[in-house]
Amino acid sequence: MELRTVNYWRDDEIATVQLNRPEVLNAINEDVLADLAEVTRSIINDDKIRVVVLTGNEQAFAAGADIKSFVAYNPSDAHKYIHKVQKGMSQLLSLGKPTIASIAGYAVGGGCELAMVCDLRIAADNAVFGLPEINLGIVPGGGATQRLTRLVGEGKAKELVFLGSMINAQKALEYGIINFLVPLADLKEETMKLARKLSRKPPVAIQAAKELINLSFDVDIFNGLMMEKEKFAYLFSTEDQKEGMNAFLEGRKADFKGR
């Protein structure tokens, strides 16, 4: 796998995807989208991976899109580009494994949207979030108008999108954009603690829970509960269910195998 803009490695059951364009604060362009798609395919096909961490460096998670690459786009060009962006975001969102955005520095524009497609977000105290697209005469196109609204509610979403201003990590925590806030010096350690904790959970049940929660925005409560009932019953056919319940009754830690 040849990657130009992303570093990728696996440590036991935890895969790490690191955006690697430090000269432009990890700005997202078509090369980044292609590399992320390649890595996503690899993760899907690797049954040993239980958790995925997406990160950048201490200065930036991702500072939005690379404006220089599309300043001269016409509507057709813009449509093709944003289609690729949304497709890449959807692929990450639909991964059947839990994903963690580990955020330091700037997470703005497309970088903020990329963080929002991850299941959990842990941020350092130097993180900065924002959706400044309105200041360029456009709107967010990587899903922010939809996912941010679901995360923080209509009022806060309109505030962030209409004003295009930046907020710090503490405010992002208060708004519900991030789940955890830690000192910058502790970000890597706390991210890996969280990843290891997730890696010890039953993979089949985690996947079922993720699918149900993601679908909850698209179906009515009746159909959502029907799907939840079916998933609940199905999990009683797994070895992990038997291991989890027997471990509980025997007073020991469960050893889930993902079967």
Secondary structure as GFF3:
##gff-version 3
##sequence-region A 1 259
A	DSSP	beta_strand	6	11	.	.	.	ID=ss1
A	DSSP	beta_strand	14	19	.	.	.	ID=ss2
A	DSSP	three_ten_helix	22	24	.	.	.	ID=ss3
A	DSSP	alpha_helix	30	44	.	.	.	ID=ss4
A	DSSP	beta_strand	51	55	.	.	.	ID=ss5
A	DSSP	beta_strand	60	63	.	.	.	ID=ss6
A	DSSP	three_ten_helix	67	69	.	.	.	ID=ss7
A	DSSP	alpha_helix	75	93	.	.	.	ID=ss8
A	DSSP	beta_strand	99	103	.	.	.	ID=ss9
A	DSSP	beta_strand	106	108	.	.	.	ID=ss10
A	DSSP	alpha_helix	110	116	.	.	.	ID=ss11
A	DSSP	beta_strand	120	124	.	.	.	ID=ss12
A	DSSP	beta_strand	128	130	.	.	.	ID=ss13
A	DSSP	three_ten_helix	132	136	.	.	.	ID=ss14
A	DSSP	alpha_helix	144	152	.	.	.	ID=ss15
A	DSSP	alpha_helix	154	163	.	.	.	ID=ss16
A	DSSP	beta_strand	166	168	.	.	.	ID=ss17
A	DSSP	alpha_helix	169	175	.	.	.	ID=ss18
A	DSSP	beta_strand	180	182	.	.	.	ID=ss19
A	DSSP	three_ten_helix	184	186	.	.	.	ID=ss20
A	DSSP	alpha_helix	187	199	.	.	.	ID=ss21
A	DSSP	alpha_helix	203	215	.	.	.	ID=ss22
A	DSSP	alpha_helix	221	234	.	.	.	ID=ss23
A	DSSP	three_ten_helix	235	237	.	.	.	ID=ss24
A	DSSP	alpha_helix	239	250	.	.	.	ID=ss25
###
